Every structure is written in structure tokens, then in C-alpha cells.
Amino acid sequence: MRIVLQRVTRAAVSVGGETVGAFDGPGLVALVGVTHDDDAAVAARLAEKTWTLRLLAGERSCADLAAPVLAVSQFTLYGDARRGRRPSWSAAAPGPVSEPLFDAYVQALRDLGARVETGRFGAEMQVELVNDGPFTVILDSAELERPRRSS
């Protein structure tokens, strides 16, 4: 699972001109991509990381401030553009695999106490946000398993 977290002052997602998720005030936008070997345990681990990572002002987390999260599914995070001019999406899990895992990530956040807004899985969405900083962090389940590099 790969998640791009952006610290924002407000965010909204709409489908066909209808706003389906939004918040005003500090929080995070989580763009979530799922790959073939992800499972519910990975979703829960990254939800906890999202909720407790100190990315907001004053080195505080969403958990510290009860700040909201806007979660949007984004299979393109697993795009591979190494060859040619057209990205390959083969590393992205198909909808029947990725939708339940995206839902598991959202539910795990809610179980931790998060207010979570979402888009509509598989829909063409318009995401509006105001970056704060900008401050962006990428969480990758494959990277979290590796030991830290020494400096």
C-alpha cells in the first residue's frame, strides 16, 4: 500500500459536481494506492501511522488535534513509467481487491477515532485542497518493513 499524505488547511472531493467529502481546518489528505500483496493488516498499520504521524503544526498528529482525514483512492500511485511513454498500471491491485482494502484503511482510521471523509471508489473525482507548507510525506508499506538507512 502506498499513501501520499498532504498537510492541508482545507480539502474537498466531488464527483460529477457534487461534493461527497470535505473539511475546513487543519488535517490531512491521504491519496491511497493498493498493490497485489496488501492485506487488512497492512491497511490497519498504515491507518495507525496516518493517525499518529506528527505532520501538523507544532509537531502534532491528527490524533493529537482530532484533525480530519480526506481519503481518496488512487491506483495511479502504482504507475510504472520506466519504459515508453505510457505508464503501466500492472502493479496496482484491481478494483475487486483494492476496494475492500481501501475500505479497511478508512475503517481502521475511524476505529482509531478519526473523522474520515472519502471520495467514491473508482469514480472520476475532482480533489480540491490547500496545501499547508507544502508538507507532503509518502508512506509505502514495502519501505516500512525495511531497516532505516544509517546516516
C-alpha positions as a Markdown table, in Angstrom:
| # | Residue | x | y | z |
|---|---|---|---|---|
| 1 | Met | 0.0 | 0.0 | 0.0 |
| 2 | Arg | 1.3 | 3.4 | -0.9 |
| 3 | Ile | -0.1 | 6.6 | 0.6 |
| 4 | Val | 0.7 | 10.2 | -0.2 |
| 5 | Leu | -0.1 | 12.3 | 2.9 |
| 6 | Gln | -0.5 | 16.1 | 2.4 |
| 7 | Arg | -0.9 | 18.5 | 5.2 |
| 8 | Val | -3.8 | 20.9 | 4.3 |
| 9 | Thr | -5.8 | 23.7 | 5.7 |
| 10 | Arg | -9.0 | 22.5 | 3.9 |
| 11 | Ala | -9.9 | 19.9 | 1.3 |
| 12 | Ala | -12.9 | 18.6 | -0.7 |
| 13 | Val | -13.7 | 15.9 | -3.2 |
| 14 | Ser | -16.5 | 16.0 | -5.7 |
| 15 | Val | -18.0 | 13.6 | -8.2 |
| 16 | Gly | -20.0 | 15.0 | -11.1 |
| 17 | Gly | -20.2 | 18.4 | -9.5 |
| 18 | Glu | -21.5 | 17.0 | -6.2 |
| 19 | Thr | -19.3 | 17.4 | -3.1 |
| 20 | Val | -19.1 | 14.0 | -1.5 |
| 21 | Gly | -16.4 | 14.7 | 1.2 |
| 22 | Ala | -14.9 | 17.9 | 2.7 |
| 23 | Phe | -13.5 | 19.6 | 5.7 |
| 24 | Asp | -12.3 | 23.0 | 6.7 |
| 25 | Gly | -9.4 | 23.4 | 9.1 |
| 26 | Pro | -6.1 | 21.6 | 9.5 |
| 27 | Gly | -6.0 | 18.0 | 8.5 |
| 28 | Leu | -4.5 | 15.5 | 6.0 |
| 29 | Val | -5.4 | 14.4 | 2.5 |
| 30 | Ala | -4.5 | 10.7 | 2.0 |
| 31 | Leu | -4.2 | 9.5 | -1.6 |
| 32 | Val | -4.2 | 5.7 | -1.2 |
| 33 | Gly | -2.9 | 3.1 | -3.7 |
| 34 | Val | -3.2 | -0.6 | -3.2 |
| 35 | Thr | -0.9 | -3.3 | -4.7 |
| 36 | His | -1.4 | -7.0 | -5.1 |
| 37 | Asp | 0.2 | -8.2 | -1.9 |
| 38 | Asp | -1.5 | -5.8 | 0.5 |
| 39 | Asp | -3.9 | -7.1 | 3.2 |
| 40 | Ala | -6.0 | -5.9 | 6.0 |
| 41 | Ala | -3.1 | -5.9 | 8.4 |
| 42 | Val | -1.2 | -3.5 | 6.1 |
| 43 | Ala | -4.2 | -1.2 | 5.9 |
| 44 | Ala | -4.5 | -1.1 | 9.7 |
| 45 | Arg | -0.8 | -0.4 | 10.2 |
| 46 | Leu | -0.8 | 2.4 | 7.7 |
| 47 | Ala | -4.0 | 3.8 | 9.2 |
| 48 | Glu | -2.4 | 4.0 | 12.6 |
| 49 | Lys | 0.7 | 5.6 | 11.0 |
| 50 | Thr | -1.5 | 8.2 | 9.3 |
| 51 | Trp | -3.4 | 8.9 | 12.5 |
| 52 | Thr | -0.3 | 9.3 | 14.8 |
| 53 | Leu | 2.4 | 10.7 | 12.5 |
| 54 | Arg | 3.3 | 14.2 | 13.7 |
| 55 | Leu | 2.8 | 16.1 | 10.5 |
| 56 | Leu | 0.5 | 19.0 | 11.6 |
| 57 | Ala | 1.6 | 22.4 | 13.1 |
| 58 | Gly | 3.6 | 22.2 | 16.3 |
| 59 | Glu | 4.7 | 18.6 | 15.5 |
| 60 | Arg | 1.3 | 17.3 | 16.4 |
| 61 | Ser | -0.7 | 14.5 | 14.8 |
| 62 | Cys | -4.3 | 14.1 | 13.7 |
| 63 | Ala | -4.8 | 12.1 | 16.9 |
| 64 | Asp | -3.5 | 15.0 | 19.0 |
| 65 | Leu | -5.8 | 17.5 | 17.4 |
| 66 | Ala | -8.7 | 15.3 | 16.3 |
| 67 | Ala | -7.9 | 16.6 | 12.9 |
| 68 | Pro | -9.8 | 15.1 | 9.9 |
| 69 | Val | -8.5 | 13.0 | 7.1 |
| 70 | Leu | -9.8 | 13.1 | 3.5 |
| 71 | Ala | -9.0 | 9.6 | 2.0 |
| 72 | Val | -9.1 | 9.2 | -1.8 |
| 73 | Ser | -8.3 | 6.0 | -3.7 |
| 74 | Gln | -5.7 | 6.5 | -6.3 |
| 75 | Phe | -4.5 | 3.5 | -8.3 |
| 76 | Thr | -2.1 | 5.7 | -10.2 |
| 77 | Leu | 0.3 | 5.7 | -7.3 |
| 78 | Tyr | 1.5 | 2.3 | -8.6 |
| 79 | Gly | 2.1 | 3.6 | -12.1 |
| 80 | Asp | 5.3 | 2.5 | -13.7 |
| 81 | Ala | 6.7 | 5.0 | -16.2 |
| 82 | Arg | 10.2 | 3.4 | -16.7 |
| 83 | Arg | 9.5 | 2.3 | -20.3 |
| 84 | Gly | 7.9 | 4.1 | -23.2 |
| 85 | Arg | 5.5 | 7.0 | -22.9 |
| 86 | Arg | 2.5 | 5.2 | -21.4 |
| 87 | Pro | 2.6 | 4.2 | -17.8 |
| 88 | Ser | 1.9 | 0.6 | -16.8 |
| 89 | Trp | -0.7 | 0.0 | -14.1 |
| 90 | Ser | 0.1 | -3.7 | -13.6 |
| 91 | Ala | 1.4 | -3.1 | -10.0 |
| 92 | Ala | -1.9 | -1.6 | -8.9 |
| 93 | Ala | -4.4 | -4.1 | -7.5 |
| 94 | Pro | -7.6 | -4.4 | -9.5 |
| 95 | Gly | -10.8 | -2.9 | -8.0 |
| 96 | Pro | -12.2 | -6.1 | -6.5 |
| 97 | Val | -9.0 | -6.4 | -4.5 |
| 98 | Ser | -8.3 | -2.8 | -3.8 |
| 99 | Glu | -11.7 | -1.5 | -2.8 |
| 100 | Pro | -12.1 | -3.7 | 0.3 |
| 101 | Leu | -8.5 | -2.8 | 1.4 |
| 102 | Phe | -9.2 | 0.9 | 0.8 |
| 103 | Asp | -12.4 | 0.5 | 2.9 |
| 104 | Ala | -10.3 | -1.4 | 5.6 |
| 105 | Tyr | -7.9 | 1.6 | 5.8 |
| 106 | Val | -10.8 | 4.0 | 6.2 |
| 107 | Gln | -12.5 | 1.9 | 8.8 |
| 108 | Ala | -9.2 | 1.4 | 10.7 |
| 109 | Leu | -8.8 | 5.2 | 10.9 |
| 110 | Arg | -12.4 | 5.6 | 12.1 |
| 111 | Asp | -11.8 | 2.8 | 14.7 |
| 112 | Leu | -8.9 | 4.9 | 16.0 |
| 113 | Gly | -11.3 | 7.9 | 16.4 |
| 114 | Ala | -10.6 | 9.8 | 13.1 |
| 115 | Arg | -13.2 | 11.8 | 11.3 |
| 116 | Val | -12.7 | 10.5 | 7.7 |
| 117 | Glu | -14.2 | 11.9 | 4.6 |
| 118 | Thr | -13.9 | 10.0 | 1.4 |
| 119 | Gly | -14.5 | 10.2 | -2.3 |
| 120 | Arg | -16.2 | 7.4 | -4.3 |
| 121 | Phe | -14.1 | 4.4 | -5.1 |
| 122 | Gly | -13.5 | 4.1 | -8.9 |
| 123 | Ala | -15.2 | 7.3 | -9.8 |
| 124 | Glu | -13.7 | 10.2 | -11.7 |
| 125 | Met | -13.2 | 12.7 | -8.9 |
| 126 | Gln | -12.1 | 16.3 | -8.5 |
| 127 | Val | -10.0 | 16.9 | -5.4 |
| 128 | Glu | -9.5 | 20.4 | -4.1 |
| 129 | Leu | -7.1 | 21.2 | -1.4 |
| 130 | Val | -5.0 | 23.9 | 0.1 |
| 131 | Asn | -1.5 | 22.6 | 0.9 |
| 132 | Asp | -0.1 | 23.8 | 4.2 |
| 133 | Gly | 3.7 | 24.2 | 3.9 |
| 134 | Pro | 3.6 | 22.5 | 1.5 |
| 135 | Phe | 4.2 | 19.4 | 3.6 |
| 136 | Thr | 3.9 | 16.0 | 1.9 |
| 137 | Val | 5.0 | 12.6 | 3.1 |
| 138 | Ile | 4.9 | 9.2 | 1.3 |
| 139 | Leu | 4.1 | 6.1 | 3.2 |
| 140 | Asp | 4.9 | 2.8 | 1.5 |
| 141 | Ser | 4.2 | -0.5 | 3.2 |
| 142 | Ala | 7.2 | -2.0 | 1.5 |
| 143 | Glu | 9.5 | 0.7 | 2.8 |
| 144 | Leu | 8.2 | 0.4 | 6.4 |
| 145 | Glu | 9.4 | -3.1 | 6.6 |
| 146 | Arg | 13.0 | -2.2 | 5.7 |
| 147 | Pro | 15.5 | -1.2 | 8.4 |
| 148 | Arg | 16.4 | 2.5 | 8.5 |
| 149 | Arg | 19.4 | 3.6 | 6.5 |
| 150 | Ser | 22.3 | 4.8 | 8.6 |
| 151 | Ser | 23.4 | 8.4 | 8.0 |
